[in-house]
């Protein structure tokens, strides 16, 4: 469990791609290598210098391509 939480924190701090959905939630994606799935997605909201992680899940490249084609893409910071 600790290794998965560390991976989620890594995605939030150093994402490969970042999107914003219509509700204002931030979707941070990190490409995984040598894993069963292609990406780890962490959905969170940032309020007053604090972030609240809503959920995290694994997804494939194909599903990511379909889901995020209509979202606004941000530059990772």
N, C-alpha and C positions, 0 to 999 in steps of 0.2 A: 504494500500500500504506500509506503514512504517513497519508493522509487517512482510510482505513478504520480504522486503528488509533486515530486520534484520535476518530473517531465512536464506537468501542467504549468508549473511556475515558469519553467524555461520557455514554453510556448508563449506565455504572456509577456515575458521580458524580451525575448528575441524571436519574434515571429518571422516567417518567410513571406506571408501574405496577410493583409488585414482588410476586412470589409466591414461596412456598416449597413445594418438592415433598416427597413423603414421605421421600426420602433425605436431606433437609436442604440441598439445593442451592438457591441463590437465583437466580430468574429475573427479570432487570431488563428492562423493555420501554420503548421510546421510540417515540412516534408520529412517522412521517416524512411530510413534506409534499412534494409534487411529485416523488414517486419512483414507481417501478413497483410496489413493495410498500408495505404500510401500516405495518409495525412492524419494528424491529430488536430482536432478542432476544439478550441476553447471559446465559449461565448460568455462575455462579461459586460458589465456596465461600469463606467468610471464616473464617480460623483465626488466632488470636493476632495481631490487628491487621494481618494480611496477607491479601490476596485472591488466589485462584488462578482465573483464567478458564479454564473448561473448553471452551466453544465459543460461537460467535456465529453467528446466521443471520437472514435476513429471513423474515417471514411475513405473511400476509394477515389482515385483520380477522376473516374467517370462520373461518379455522383457529385463530386466537388464542382466539376465543370458545369453540370446541369443546374445545381443549386445557386451558384454564385455569379452566374452570368448577368443577372439583373440587379445585383447589389452594387453599391458604390464602393470602389476600391480605394484604399488609402495607402500611403507609403508607410512601410514599417519604420518605427523610430528606434 
